[in-house]
C-alpha cells in the first residue's frame, strides 16, 4: 500500500519571530525516516505552492482496523504516525530541524483504512500553515487532515 501526503498552504520561506517562536529563514519541510532523524524524504521549500510525498508501506489486519508499517512510519501499533519535519537550511545546505507535525494514523476512520488497504493507497490532504501563520506542528488529526482511500494507477 502507498501512503500519499498532499500538502498545500505552506507558510513561506521565512517566518518572523512571535511569542514562543524565534522565527526562521529558508524554511523547508520533509518526511522523516523512522530511527534515522537525519534522513529526510524529498525536502520541499516552505514557499512551494504545494508539496507531496508517496511512501511505500505495508498494511496488515489489526484489532480495530489495519496496521500500517514502513520506513517512514513511526510509533507502535495503534499509535502509528508520520513526521513532517520543519527546518531551516543554512547557506551550506545543512538542515536544522525546529518543529515537527505528526500525521496521526490512528485518526484514520477504520472504513477508510480498510478501503485504502484494498485499493492500494491512503491519501492525506492538509494545509501546512497553522492559525498563527507558522509551520503546522503537533499531532494532526481531522479536521486538519482529510484521509481518503484511492486506487493506485497501474496497480
Secondary structure, 3 states (H helix, E strand, C coil): CEEEEEEECCCCCCECCECCECCECCEEEEEEECCEEEEEEEEEECCCCEEEEEEECEEEEECCEEEEECCCCECCCCCCEEEEEEEEECCCCCEEEEEEEEEEHHHCCHHHHHHHHHHEEEEEEEECECCCCCECCEEECCCCEEEEEEECCCC
